[in-house]
Amino acid sequence: MNEFLIKNYISRLTQDDINGFAKKHGIDLNEDELKLIEQHIRKDWHTIIYGNPRPILDNLKTKLKNNEYQKIENLYVEFKNKYKNYL
């Protein structure tokens, strides 16, 4: 059930949604970075949530500003720990 809801939510996710969430958490992304993150979310959401996201994070690390990448990784860990019992 959770996977169905997550997949449905991601299918409706927009770049504006991602950008708004990022800004809310102090992450400033340019258009290319925003597109890259959207692509990873759409393509790799299952791995990001349920698997080993290290290869995805390593890829992002090489393509994002270091400060923004660190914020994203910290936010990922925070939310992964916060919601692990629901996944």
C-alpha positions, 0 to 999 in steps of 0.5 A: 500500500505504501509503495502504491501511494508513494509511486502515485505521489511521485507521478504528480510531483513537479519541479515547483514542488521539489524547488519549494521543498528545497527552499523551505529547507535552505537548499538553493538549486539552479535549474540544471540541479533541479532537473537532475534531482527530479530525474533521480526521484522519478527514476530511482525513488524505490532505491532511494527509499527502500534500497542503498542510495549511496550510488545515487548520492555519490552521483549527485555529489559530483554534480551539485554545489558541495554546500547544497549536496551536504544539506540534501544528504543531511536532510535525506538521513534525517527523513529516512530516520524519522519515517523508517517505521512507516516504510 
